Amino acid sequence: MSEENKKIMESLKNAVDVMPEGKREFLRGYAEAVNTMAQIYGIPRPQENG
């Protein structure tokens, strides 16, 4: 995982800790939808250089 992705993940982790339940569910749903669409349409995932 790139350093940028690690920073993003850390920010999301900290934000989720303080989000109300409804916002957490929205964020989770969004992430699941993006992942599902990538699988359905075969969108390649970026390769890490490391």
C-alpha positions in Angstrom: 0.0 0.0 0.0 1.4 3.4 -0.9 2.0 6.1 1.6 -0.8 8.2 0.2 -3.2 5.3 0.6 -2.0 4.8 4.2 -2.7 8.4 4.9 -6.2 8.2 3.4 -6.9 5.0 5.4 -5.8 6.6 8.7 -7.9 9.7 8.0 -10.9 7.5 7.3 -10.3 5.5 10.4 -10.2 8.6 12.6 -13.3 10.1 10.9 -15.3 6.9 11.3 -14.6 6.9 15.0 -16.4 10.2 15.5 -19.1 9.9 12.8 -22.8 9.3 13.7 -24.0 5.8 12.8 -26.0 7.0 9.7 -22.9 8.6 8.2 -20.9 5.5 8.8 -23.5 3.4 7.0 -23.5 5.9 4.1 -19.7 5.7 3.8 -19.7 1.9 4.0 -22.4 1.7 1.4 -20.5 4.0 -1.0 -17.3 2.0 -0.6 -19.2 -1.3 -1.2 -20.9 0.1 -4.3 -17.6 1.3 -5.8 -16.1 -2.1 -5.2 -19.1 -3.9 -6.7 -19.1 -1.7 -9.8 -15.4 -2.3 -10.3 -16.0 -6.0 -10.1 -19.0 -6.0 -12.5 -17.3 -3.8 -15.1 -13.8 -5.4 -14.6 -12.2 -2.1 -13.9 -8.5 -2.9 -13.2 -7.1 -1.8 -9.9 -4.0 0.5 -9.9 -0.8 -1.4 -9.4 1.5 -0.3 -6.5 5.1 0.5 -7.3 6.7 -1.1 -4.2 
